[in-house]
Amino acid sequence: FGKTPSTFHIDCADELEKIIRLTGPQYISAFILEPVSGGPLGALPAPDGYLKKVREICDRYDVLLIVDEVVSGIGRTGRNFAVDHWGVVPDLITVAKGVGGGYVPIGATLVHERIFEVFESSGTSFRHGETFTGHALVCAAGLATLNEIEAGGLVDRARRIGGYLGEALEQLRALPIVGDVRGKGLLRGIELVRDKKSNEPFPRARMIAERIASEAATLGLLVIAGTGCVDGINGDTIAIAPPFITTEAEIDEIVATIAKAITTIASAETSARP
């Protein structure tokens, strides 16, 4: 559309309102979004102003706002929830990975009091259980994880060390195929492009993201390869999400390894071009 993220958020929000009006607000229950994306979009944050405008639109048409924080929730971006960066209060939040700390499979839905109250005042129970819901062992592990995060001040640490990570990754912009570096806290991504001036993506057949991820793994670093961020097919990204206890020295090693992996694949691509 020939616009920058700083101005395009208005158009995106206006498109939401247009769809609500065309469909009919009475037929739309909720709008679901990721405040900061996970792997497929390479940790792409919502542009400033977008979430605030979306909240206003949802309120105007009585549509619930649900934020998917399965990846970003419980401190990953340096705040309890990624949506907190924009000062917006959703109606429901989905969380998972951060609650279990990688130890157990667990997920949860956080519900605003005003939503819960609708069920209470109508005399209908807030029934949301399925098989294995509230499993005692899994819940105990989840509670222990949350207690450890709180006791260790790990959300604040993710903010501080995540800021260091963001600054360290900025040096990658100088590499020939890096089109963007983005993210928040300890959820960061790099977009890889064939042409830095136009941001033209590599053809999907070149499998740039997968090759960089493979090269990084050979060097001892695991990253997430993402594809399709431009049009659903083309558009390569890699994402990283280091542990909350990562040190500055380890971040320096992470960034150096990513730089080496990208440089290796970029050189191979240059040699392969006619």
Buried (B, 14 or more C-beta within 10 A) or exposed (E): EEEEBEEBBBEBBEEBBEEBEEEEEEEBEEBEBBBBBBBBBBBBBBBEBBBBBBBEBBEEBEBBBBBBBBBBBBBBBBBBBBBBBBEBEBBBBBBBBBBBBEEBEBBBEBBBEEEEEEBEEEEEEEEEEEEEEEBEEBBEBBEBBBEEBEEEEBBEBBBEBBBBBBEBBEEBEEBBBBBBBBBBBBBBBBBBBBEBEEEEBBEBEBBBBBBBBBBBEEBEBEBBBBBBBBEEEBBBBBBBBBEBEBEEEBBEBBBBBBBBBBBBBBEEBEEEEE
